Amino acid sequence: MLPIIHQFFGTTLIIAGFIVLPLPLPFGLIMITLGCALLAPYVPAVQRLIRHMRGKWPNLDGALRRYRHRFPPVIKNTIDKTHPAE
């Protein structure tokens, strides 16, 4: 049941994030990021996107590795799955 809820709220956040993206405050980017974080454990296309972003921006990759120990297990597994060297 939890994966279905994650996928529903992740998709909703991404759609709402694209709707509010033109606003001057970065709420759209925050919503899209949270939506991707919710979808990443379950959707391979989102995993490929995150892997590409981590390969393109080493600072993002370093921050995810540095703070990995603070995340819940599902996010830790996603960080491991989306390592750019794999």
Secondary structure, DSSP 8 states (H G I E B T S, - for coil): -HHHHHHHHHHHHHHHHHHHTTSSSTHHHHHHHHHHHHHTTT-HHHHHHHHHHHHH-HHHHHHHHHTGGGS-HHHHHHHHHT-TT-
